[in-house]
Amino acid sequence: MLVVSGPASRELGEAVAKRIGLDAVRVESKLFPDGECYVRLESDVNGEDVVIVQSTYPPQNTHLVQLLLLADLVKKRGAREVIAVVPYLAYARQDKSFRPYEGVSIETVLGLLKCVGVKSLVTVDVHTPEVFAKAGFPCKDLPAVGVLAEYLSTLGLKQPIAFAPDVKALRMAKKAAEILGGEYGNFRKERDRVTGEIKMFPECRHSVDGKDVVVFDDIISSGSTMATAVKMLKEMGARRVFSACTHPLLTDEVHRRILDSGAVEVVGTDTVSSAVSVVSVSPLIADAVSK
């Protein structure tokens, strides 16, 4: 077995290979002046099972095409089986049709991966794991809350409370609370039917006053929900508030907005390459690939 480290996840791919004790195949890549992608393997993969590690965070179109080109290339170069490790899977948030004649992008992406020879897929905290039921090949989604909580447990948290910014992320908060040895809570969202304004209401059995709170979510993109949650928790008397997510898709401006709302630190994983990607998911991926 070999690990091919894609251009979007070179360090992560090499970390996975090192943990398993496998050779990592580097990829030469570039963009032509017209924006088209070029990839080339720096060593042979003939006769090997190949694990391609390539996240598809923005620019997601470029990273997705690189992934498809690599999967097709290793198959044509004689790879026996292709396993795609896509820590952040682009287009996964469009998982159903909301309007007539609307496409479902994640189904298209899964179809493309199957078409180029991918036999199995590994992701991390995909938006809706249920979409994999239609993939037509084995898919495994890995939860990152464990490695996030383990990192946060080293920061000397006082009476920690894990919080979810909405009900959907409550499962993350519950698991984090188990690891941190504290309680958990969540915000409930309500939309005003007249103005369209979304209001958030905290739901927690324990007071956050004087305690350290960590707000967990799978993705930070615009940051508006996370910033509002942090601000409200500070107003409720929290001693310190940390923001944690699996996929930090945030810009520098969004990062600053969350800090300005009262967060001590924003913590993300290396499913996405960013300034806050301080937690590695390589142990999760290495374990999954080994099995």
Steps between C-alpha positions, in 0.01 A plus 500: 500500500613854419374844601473767232513846660285731290587867450232617746608261779870439453600527867195309619559220250864468604398494867251219430765301311750544784251381761421183304858443390432537128682679221349831394489577130536871431306675227632764264220745428442835337233717345529599137441868409140419407437344843510134396666248737809289440606207722787253477605220736862514612525118529325188375187343654468191278357200684439692824190591695505881499364739759455851358485770767351813346263741672269713286475826693501831303592538224284189502465469124878487456550254784214279383634482143847417639345215699319364194812525285708322764249217546483444124878524469588245769243258358649532152850457647400157631375560854300200622255694716445872556394634838414871502554676832322834466506662846283792389262388228386789282137532387379278786270771635279475187358162600139536382285692253314797644356631172371332183767392249780570750812286497636317805871580484628240747340221295679632192835512682460145631411385148814662360719331763350162415546569128877559534555178692465587870402181685452649848484843659603638839382843616499696825178650644314514172191722508246217460641144518168362373594609146750214485216249478477584128875503432523148361830431681610481868525837678619570853450829684736571792405726794768754593352616831726262691830648378361853538393437860831333583685810380273731698547289813866610502406868534417491871123543469315589821173308551465450124166508321470385140242697303336447161396805294187311390322171558675336203840530670373374837649157444845659472448690824387189690805301387735788579352532848584135568864557406533837675331368813235771511145586402343593167236729357373641175328793333156469346434707188169662413423698186262796516234426236451868429852643495693179424738582787652200677511510880704265719392376843741316735394165645719364778431331831797673662610860530801607292583782744872494584563188290691433179278421201592346165260543207531201263380488138587300190561803275578868547439691178333840533552482877179688585345220707826427681564870575146542637536190719833619640364847574191364676705262714727786608192705590376203704816522712730239345859541621657410165342390172678292236377433147571156353411343165601216273509697175631858539387656172524843656680800353726729704206739532273229642775386735533856631121533538485193725791624711340843525180339623693375803665171403842429649601275211357343186609137457464295182638181347721446197213372284531857372829686478463820703662713768293328771556139385692395812342155549587215265252235388787277384453254793135448402580449133798273567287279723216483245734420209685236704175319565 
